[in-house]
Amino acid sequence: MIKARGLARRFSARGRTVDAVRGVDIDVADGELVGFLGPNGAGKTTTLRMLTTLLRPTAGEASVGGCDLLADPVGVRRNIGYVAQGGGTGPGFTVAEEIELQGRLYGMSVPAVRARIAELAERLDLAGMEKRYAATLSGGQRRRLDVALGLVHTPRLVFLDEPTTGLDPQSRANLWEHIRALRAEHGVTVFLTTHYLDEADSLCDRILVIDNGEIVAEGSPDSLKERVSGDAASIVVPAGSVGAAAEIAGRLPGAHDVSTVDTTVRFRVPRGDTAMPELLRALDSEGITMTAMQVHRPTLDDVFLTLTGRTLRDAERKEPADVA
Ligand SMILES: Nc1ncnc2c1ncn2[C@@H]1O[C@H](COP(=O)(O)OP(=O)(O)OP(=O)(O)O)[C@@H](O)[C@H]1O
């Protein structure tokens, strides 16, 4: 559905250049829900704007929705939906009017677009709000309307730029449900950007991590977490058994970073859920009784930290002024 090779964008003006995107390769299969994760200024929006034909790449090539990005931008636009960060068409329109206007822009007939309004209102929990002015909607409702606008012409591929930024937790969870349903019930391929780790973790089949214009990691949320450091495990044992328990833990397949503090033994293993029963049996056979245990899966924040040496929050830096 998306295949990009060496996609790059350099902004230059007044003797200053910014390499916003430095030659990224992106592959997204039909029906996938892929997240583009990175801190502010990493290059997410610039990549999205290139893939949606809004910005010309300075290098590279791509095929999006079966059409060549450079040779057939109109074809690309016909096949995709794009929900920008700000969204909205302007003040003074009702929900139905906004959707109708968008549909007409895509060349849909009035009866077709009216039918589509009813369908989208139903699908995105906007039923009964069609006559309300869009300006009076809550943040969550406004975002759902933005998604409806991106779907009006029934695209097979939809790009969502930070769909839940600024929403309260309940509205975020609600929008996640709608995004999942798009894929599950309608087979829509979704490519979204986010700087929320929990969003990428809970929503996406696959995540591309972008930092400073380059893709620094890629994989399922679980495989990314596994790749980085394994699960963090700790057990508490009687004071006289700490040394023996640490030795046993260190013999578990893939165990590393074993350390002890008082009666606690800490270590990392690739999969805590399979290692702990094995450890329990080994301790048992040595007559050591474990009094407590904990296993923590690493978070995507750990992944980012390991890959870049910075937390996502640290990585967010002040944006230079626009030069395009
Ligand atoms: N029109 C422009 N002129 C100059 N620099 C730009 C322009 N657009 C983006 N940039 C710069 O390119 C880099 C990448 O910006 P981009 O908006 O793609 O990041 P982002 O990952 O989407 O960030 P955010 O999460 O804040 O939306 C930043 O350094 C930004 O300042």
The ligand as an SDF file (V2000), in Angstrom:
LIG
                    3D

 31 33  0  0  0  0  0  0  0  0999 V2000
    8.3810   24.5450    6.2440 N   0  0  0  0  0  0  0  0  0  0  0  0
    9.4620   24.3090    6.9780 C   0  0  0  0  0  0  0  0  0  0  0  0
   10.5330   25.1180    6.9380 N   0  0  0  0  0  0  0  0  0  0  0  0
   11.6340   24.8660    7.6690 C   0  0  0  0  0  0  0  0  0  0  0  0
   11.7750   23.8340    8.4950 N   0  0  0  0  0  0  0  0  0  0  0  0
   10.7420   23.0060    8.5830 C   0  0  0  0  0  0  0  0  0  0  0  0
    9.5260   23.1890    7.8460 C   0  0  0  0  0  0  0  0  0  0  0  0
    8.6690   22.1910    8.1560 N   0  0  0  0  0  0  0  0  0  0  0  0
    9.3230   21.4250    9.0500 C   0  0  0  0  0  0  0  0  0  0  0  0
   10.5690   21.9200    9.2990 N   0  0  0  0  0  0  0  0  0  0  0  0
   11.5640   21.3720   10.2090 C   0  0  0  0  0  0  0  0  0  0  0  0
   11.7640   20.0250    9.8810 O   0  0  0  0  0  0  0  0  0  0  0  0
   11.9100   19.2560   11.0680 C   0  0  0  0  0  0  0  0  0  0  0  0
   10.8640   18.1770   11.0920 C   0  0  0  0  0  0  0  0  0  0  0  0
    9.5830   18.7740   11.3020 O   0  0  0  0  0  0  0  0  0  0  0  0
    8.2240   17.9240   11.3200 P   0  0  0  0  0  0  0  0  0  0  0  0
    7.0950   18.8970   11.4740 O   0  0  0  0  0  0  0  0  0  0  0  0
    8.2110   17.0020   10.1830 O   0  0  0  0  0  0  0  0  0  0  0  0
    8.4130   17.0970   12.6650 O   0  0  0  0  0  0  0  0  0  0  0  0
    7.3500   16.2280   13.4530 P   0  0  0  0  0  0  0  0  0  0  0  0
    8.0400   14.9740   13.8170 O   0  0  0  0  0  0  0  0  0  0  0  0
    6.0920   16.1120   12.6900 O   0  0  0  0  0  0  0  0  0  0  0  0
    7.1080   17.1030   14.7420 O   0  0  0  0  0  0  0  0  0  0  0  0
    5.7520   17.3310   15.5930 P   0  0  0  0  0  0  0  0  0  0  0  0
    5.5900   16.1140   16.4260 O   0  0  0  0  0  0  0  0  0  0  0  0
    6.0760   18.5350   16.4150 O   0  0  0  0  0  0  0  0  0  0  0  0
    4.6320   17.5660   14.6270 O   0  0  0  0  0  0  0  0  0  0  0  0
   11.8330   20.2220   12.2200 C   0  0  0  0  0  0  0  0  0  0  0  0
   13.1260   20.6210   12.5730 O   0  0  0  0  0  0  0  0  0  0  0  0
   11.0570   21.3770   11.6250 C   0  0  0  0  0  0  0  0  0  0  0  0
   11.3760   22.5970   12.2670 O   0  0  0  0  0  0  0  0  0  0  0  0
  1  2  1  0
  2  3  1  0
  2  7  2  0
  3  4  2  0
  4  5  1  0
  5  6  2  0
  6  7  1  0
  6 10  1  0
  7  8  1  0
  8  9  2  0
  9 10  1  0
 10 11  1  0
 11 12  1  0
 11 30  1  0
 12 13  1  0
 13 14  1  0
 13 28  1  0
 14 15  1  0
 15 16  1  0
 16 17  2  0
 16 18  1  0
 16 19  1  0
 19 20  1  0
 20 21  2  0
 20 22  1  0
 20 23  1  0
 23 24  1  0
 24 25  2  0
 24 26  1  0
 24 27  1  0
 28 29  1  0
 28 30  1  0
 30 31  1  0
M  END
$$$$
